[in-house]
Amino acid sequence: MLIERPPLPYRMFFPEAIWRINKKEKVVYLTFDDGPIPEVTPWVLDLLDKHGIKATFFCVGENILRNPELFEEIKRRGHSVGNHTMSHMQSSMVTTRTYLRNVKEAQELIGTTLFRPPHGIMRWGTAKLLKDHFNIIMYDLVTRDYNKKLTGEQVFHNVKKYARKGSIIVFHDSLKAEANMKYALPKAIEWLKENGYGFAPIIEP
């Protein structure tokens, strides 16, 4: 549970961040990290279209450079986009200056006020600097679809166990997560719909 649903003390360490939205309505916010890539993202887009769902894609700048048409397709289909750094950079591994430069480089391609740090990790001081320019979007539920030690059924179980009103749910449109995500996402959408949940993208203020 420490991973799937971040504990309150960790959330309190980053008061600048948004962890959950609209707690009174039975709505969840599907988000997809690490794309866009042609092997996975089109499949996600088609599935979301099938169900009439709009979501939020936190994109890596380098993947946008490789797949600019796919990035435009995400937006054309009505989804919102967020900054996930230029090179999927982890804040704890570099200086704050280097990290902010990486975020800024991605921002020149993405042009959004939504930001999510890779791995959900930031230095406290970095978060304070970023909040002046971005809405930092974290998460209420990490499906762990990227974990090769989990099965698709276990990823689906995480959604069933931890989804609640206002949950920001993280999947990944990446090769690492492909097998688990392609198994769990359709089942998760059906289960959420059957249990009365609606879906919404995260919108820039």
KAMO-V597721 format. One record per helix or strand of 3 or more residues. SS is the DSSP state (A for helix, B for strand). FROM is the first residue (numbers start at 1). TO is the last residue. If there is no record, write none. Layout:
# KAMO-V597721
<<SS FROM TO> <SS FROM TO>>
This chain:
# KAMO-V597721
<<A 8 13> <B 27 33> <A 41 51> <B 56 59> <A 61 66> <A 68 76> <B 80 83> <A 91 93> <A 96 110> <A 118 120> <A 124 130> <B 135 137> <A 152 162> <B 167 172> <A 178 194>>
